[in-house]
Amino acid sequence: MIFSEDEVERYARHLVLSEIGGPGQQALKRARVLIVGAGGVGAPAALYLAAAGVGTLGLIDDDVVSLSNLQRQILFSTTETGRPKVEAAAARLGALNPHVTIRTFPERITPANAAGRIQDFDIVLDGTDDFETRLAVNAACVATAKPLVSGALGRWSGQVGVFRGRPCYQCLVPEIPPDAETCARVGVVGALAGVIGSMAALEAIKVITGAGDSLTGRLMIYDGLAATARTVRVTADPHCPVCGG
């Protein structure tokens, strides 16, 4: 795979990085990443993955840009309120890096369509904020053998994990919590979205290039108020209805 002069200059800091270099940058250019949810986690992750030179980015979201998004979703601007998120995101990402192919899906991912959408991609980054969607995405990733990078946030804390087969995300969240919090209900500090979205993008880049140790089978939990982070191992549930047995 040959890079143009523009790409050589654009990715210069990656090309001299020993853990990425030419082979890693070629892997990024070949990669196809589906971002589920162009919100708090997905918006900054999309910016960094496009900037990194991921060859194909898929964006799936059925929402439109609202003023309340702009406190943390820096992918969008005030003039784009009311515009479909995937449409606005595609324009911004294309302006950032014209070498990236953007595929948009202005729809909600469900158990019925998840596997069909995911099968055309190499890796999935889930930044959605409801457990029903998260579990549907996880089940589809297990069924299609696709790595899943999962990011979530709320209030002042967030988490990032990578799931590849067993354990899966449902081993971590076996049932939907009855009192599940959402950012709309409990709030979230805007800059936290940048932290968690960037971490999720970094994990995706590591999975694609093979650099370092990814968070596969582990969960990093970041506490913005205390300025601390810890990593815990996710245990596979032998009775998990998705990956068990």
Secondary structure in CASP SS format (residue, H / E / C, confidence):
PFRMAT SS
TARGET T0000
AUTHOR 0000-0000-0000
METHOD secondary structure of the structure
MODEL  1
M C 1.00
I C 1.00
F C 1.00
S C 1.00
E H 1.00
D H 1.00
E H 1.00
V H 1.00
E H 1.00
R H 1.00
Y C 1.00
A H 1.00
R H 1.00
H H 1.00
L H 1.00
V C 1.00
L C 1.00
S C 1.00
E C 1.00
I C 1.00
G H 1.00
G H 1.00
P H 1.00
G H 1.00
Q H 1.00
Q H 1.00
A H 1.00
L H 1.00
K H 1.00
R H 1.00
A C 1.00
R E 1.00
V E 1.00
L E 1.00
I E 1.00
V E 1.00
G C 1.00
A C 1.00
G C 1.00
G C 1.00
V C 1.00
G H 1.00
A H 1.00
P H 1.00
A H 1.00
A H 1.00
L H 1.00
Y H 1.00
L H 1.00
A H 1.00
A H 1.00
A H 1.00
G C 1.00
V C 1.00
G C 1.00
T E 1.00
L E 1.00
G E 1.00
L E 1.00
I E 1.00
D C 1.00
D C 1.00
D C 1.00
V E 1.00
V C 1.00
S C 1.00
L H 1.00
S H 1.00
N H 1.00
L C 1.00
Q C 1.00
R C 1.00
Q C 1.00
I C 1.00
L C 1.00
F C 1.00
S C 1.00
T H 1.00
T H 1.00
E H 1.00
T C 1.00
G C 1.00
R C 1.00
P E 1.00
K H 1.00
V H 1.00
E H 1.00
A H 1.00
A H 1.00
A H 1.00
A H 1.00
R H 1.00
L H 1.00
G H 1.00
A H 1.00
L H 1.00
N C 1.00
P C 1.00
H C 1.00
V C 1.00
T E 1.00
I E 1.00
R E 1.00
T E 1.00
F E 1.00
P C 1.00
E C 1.00
R C 1.00
I C 1.00
T C 1.00
P C 1.00
A C 1.00
N C 1.00
A H 1.00
A H 1.00
G H 1.00
R H 1.00
I H 1.00
Q C 1.00
D C 1.00
F C 1.00
D C 1.00
I E 1.00
V E 1.00
L E 1.00
D E 1.00
G C 1.00
T C 1.00
D C 1.00
D C 1.00
F H 1.00
E H 1.00
T H 1.00
R H 1.00
L H 1.00
A H 1.00
V H 1.00
N H 1.00
A H 1.00
A H 1.00
C H 1.00
V H 1.00
A H 1.00
T H 1.00
A C 1.00
K C 1.00
P C 1.00
L E 1.00
V E 1.00
S E 1.00
G E 1.00
A E 1.00
L E 1.00
G E 1.00
R E 1.00
W C 1.00
S E 1.00
G E 1.00
Q E 1.00
V E 1.00
G E 1.00
V E 1.00
F E 1.00
R C 1.00
G C 1.00
R C 1.00
P C 1.00
C C 1.00
Y H 1.00
Q H 1.00
C H 1.00
L H 1.00
V C 1.00
P C 1.00
E C 1.00
I C 1.00
P C 1.00
P C 1.00
D C 1.00
A C 1.00
E C 1.00
T C 1.00
C H 1.00
A H 1.00
R H 1.00
V H 1.00
G C 1.00
V E 1.00
V C 1.00
G H 1.00
A H 1.00
L H 1.00
A H 1.00
G H 1.00
V H 1.00
I H 1.00
G H 1.00
S H 1.00
M H 1.00
A H 1.00
A H 1.00
L H 1.00
E H 1.00
A H 1.00
I H 1.00
K H 1.00
V H 1.00
I H 1.00
T H 1.00
G C 1.00
A C 1.00
G C 1.00
D C 1.00
S C 1.00
L C 1.00
T E 1.00
G C 1.00
R E 1.00
L E 1.00
M E 1.00
I E 1.00
Y E 1.00
D E 1.00
G C 1.00
L C 1.00
A C 1.00
A C 1.00
T E 1.00
A E 1.00
R E 1.00
T E 1.00
V E 1.00
R E 1.00
V C 1.00
T C 1.00
A C 1.00
D C 1.00
P C 1.00
H C 1.00
C C 1.00
P C 1.00
V C 1.00
C C 1.00
G C 1.00
G C 1.00
END
